[in-house]
């Protein structure tokens, strides 16, 4: 149980991310734009994390100035950058293609982990990455419709969202290697993201909407459930496993999002979506099988090149 607990926590965090549509749809109906919703999310998350830190993790609130670049990486280049690219792509292309491009992130993580973290690449990881991307294709139901417009800028920003999403695993792993605690990583990720987004989001002009009882309640839920709890669980699991495996396991998020859409929003769940969910879950199981015997050198490389 102890060995699989990090994987369970990663999957749990990803499952909570899958709930985000419940909160986002409510805030969108209340009149907030996508970037304003992102700003609400990171700001409330930063407030909650500062409170939790002041009560239970005071020693982890302090961080050396020279380590702030790690949090600029997770907060701006990952959280803020990924959200900006993702929402731009949704407006430039259609939602289905935007989601597919976002979930190129496991491929980015596997490649970047090999280059910067010296994690191994073997057949199982490659097959699992392909499986998760194919699963996402089936989940969003793309059999690209006639008349769909594809622009180069939309594709580039879509790939940017996948890269930004992947960078949390990379910068987070590097920060953990420098003996920064998981809570500290999560806290300063959202503090930096909030500082970067607040001046430019336009949320200041909608404080009357934000502080209405229902919107405030939903905003608090957004900052807490699919954000603070989700990222703490994911970062804790990331500390104890390879970032490339963590990224692949985290693709259970679209499976949960699909089920939420079916159960709560009465969206159709077709054969394509069920097959996509099966592919993702199969890939998650496959990547956690022992590496085949012919890869002894790869095993050794993995053991010397990663924390987990």
N, C-alpha and C positions, 0 to 999 in steps of 0.2 A: 504493500500500500504506500509506503514511504517513497518508493521509486516513481510511482505513477502520480503522486499528489501534485507535483508541479504541472503535469499535463492536464490534470483535472482543473486546477486553478486557472490555467490559460484558457481552457474551454469554457469555464464558468464566466470569466471576464468577457470573452467573446460573445457568449450567449446574452449577457446583459447589454452589450453593444447592439445586439439584434433587436432589443426592445425600443431602440431610440425613436423609431417611426411613430410610436404612440404619443410621445411628447412633442416631437417636431410637428406633426400634423395639427395638434391642438394649438401650438404657438403660431403656426402659419395661418390658421383660420382666425386667430386673434388679431392679425395684421402685421406681424413681424416678418422681415425679409430673412432670407437664408443666412446672410452674414450676421445679421442682428441675433439670430438664434444661436449661431456659433459663439458669438461674443457672450451672450447670456450663459451658455453652457460652460465656457472656460472660466468666466468670472465667478459664477456661483461655486464652481468646483474649487477654485483657488481659495475662496472664503472658507468653505467647509474644511479644506485641507489645513489651512492656517489654524482653525479652531481645534481640529484634531491634534495637530502638532503641538499647540500650546498646552493641551491637556495631557497628552500621552507620550509625545515624542520630542520634548523640548531640546534634548541633546542633538536631535537630527535636524533642527531648524538652522543650525549654523553650518555654513559651507564656505570653503576657501574661495576667494575671489578668482583665483586661477582656474577653478573648475566650472565657472559660470558658462564658458563656451559649450559645455555639454548640454546645458539646459536651453541655450539659444538653439542648439541643434534639435532637441526634442520639442521645444515649445514653438519656435518660429518656423524652422525648416521642415518640421514634421506636422505638428497640430495645425498651426495657422496656414502654412503653405498648402498642405493636403486639402484642407477644407475649402480654401479659395479656389484651387484648381478643380476640385470635385464639383462645386456649385456652378462654376463657369461652364464646365463640360455639360452638366445637366441642361443648362440654358442653350448651349451651342449645338449639342447633338440631342438624342433622346435618352431617357433615363436608363433604358436597358443597356445601351452601348456604354454610357458613363459608368455603370456598375461593373461591366466586364473590364473596362480599362482600369478601374480602381483595383480590381482583384488580380491585376498583374503583379501586385505587391510581393507575393511569395517568390516569384521569379527574381525580382529585384533584390530581395533579402538574401536568397541563396547565392546570387552572384556577388553582392557586396560583402557578405559574410566570408566568402572564399577569398576575396581580395584584401579586405581590411582586418578581419578577425581570424584568418587562417583556418576557418572551419572547412571540413572536407565536403567535396561534391562527389556523390556516387550515384549509381543507377537508381536506387530507391528514391532519393531526393528528387531526381529529375522526373521520374515517373509520377511521384506524388504531386509535384508542381504542375505538370501537365494535366493530371487528373483533377486538381482543384480548379484550374482555369476552365477546363471543359465543363466541370460541374457548375461553375458560375454561369457559363454560357447557357446551359440547359435551364438553370433556375430562372434566369431573367427572360427566358422564352424567346431568344432571338433566333429568328429564322429570317434575317433582316428584311423588313417589309419593303415593297416597291415604293419608290418615291422618297426613301429616307435619305437625307442630305448628310454627307460626311465631309467635314472640312479639315484641312491640315491643322489649323489652330486648335480645333476641338480635340483631335486625336492627340496632339502634343500636350495639351492641358490635362487630358484624360490619363495619359502616361505619367504626367507630372503628379497627378493625384495618387497613382500607384506607387511612385517613387517616394512621395512625401509620407504616405502611409507606412512604407517599408522603413523609412529612416528612424521611426521611433524605436524599432527593434535594434537597429545598428547603434544609434547614439546612446540608447538605454543600456545596451550591453557594454559599450565602452565605458560609460559612467560607472556601471557596477564593477567593472574590472579595476577601476581606480578607487575601489573601496567606498563608494558612495552608496548609502543605504537605499533600498527600493522606495521607502516612503519619501526620502529626500528627492529622489529622481522625479517621482510623480508630483510632489508639491511644487517644485520649481519649474517643472514643465508647464503647469497651468498658470502659475504666477507670471512667468515670462510671456506666455501666450496672451493672457488677459491684458498685460501692459502694452503689448504690441497692437492688439485689436481695438481696445476701448477708444482711442482717439479718432479712429477712422471708420467705425462701424455705423455711425448714425443713430445709435441706441439712445443717445441723450435727448433726441427729439420725440421719443416715445415712452418717456417715463410714466405717463399717465396710464398707458396700456400695461406696461410692465408691472406696475404696483397695484393693479386691480386684483382682488383676492384670488380669482380662478387662475389668471395668468401667473401670478406670483407662486401659487401652489405648484403649478405645472413646471415652472422654471426651477423651483427648488428640487423637484423630483428629477428633472433633467440633469441638474448639476450633481445630484447624489447617486442615483441608481446606475444609469448607463455610463457614468463618467467616473466619479471618485471611486466607488466600489469596484467598478469594472477595471479601471487602470491599476488600482492597488493589487487586485488579484492577478492581472496579467503580468505586471512588473515583478511580483513575487515569484511567479512561475518562470519568468524569463531569466531570473538570477540563477536558476538551477537547471537550465537546459540550453541547448543551442538555439540561437535566434532564428535560424532557418526552420527548424522544427516548430518553434513557437509560432512563427508566421503561418505555417501550413495548418497547424491545429486551430489557429484563430479563424480560419475560414469556415468554421461552423456558424459564424455570425450570419451569413446570408441564408443558411438553412433556418435559423431561428426567425429571421426577418420574414422569410417566406411563410412560415407557420403562423406568425402574428398576423400577416396580411390575410391569410385564409380564415383564421379563427375570429379575429376582432373586426377586420375590415371587409369580411365576406368576399375577398378576392378569390378568383378561381385557382384551384390547384390541379394542374394538368399532369399528364404522364411525363412531359418534358421536365417539369419542376421536381417531380418525385425522383426521376432518374438522375437529375443534377444533384439532389441531396444525397442520393446513394453514392454517387461518384466521389463527392467531397468526404463523406464519412469513411468510405473505403480507402481514400488517400490518406486520411488521418491515421487509420489503423495501420496502413502499409508502411508509412514513414517511421512508425515506432517498432517495427519488427527488427530483430538483430541483423546487422549488416552481414551479407553473405560471406562465406569462408574465404572466397578468393580475394577479399579486400582487406587482408590483415594490415597492409601498410596504411590503408585509409583509416582503419580503427586506431592505429597508433597515432596518426596525425591528429585525429579528432581528440584523443585523450591529452595530447600535449598542447593543443591549440585552443582549448575552450575551457570555460569555468566548469560547465556541467560535466 
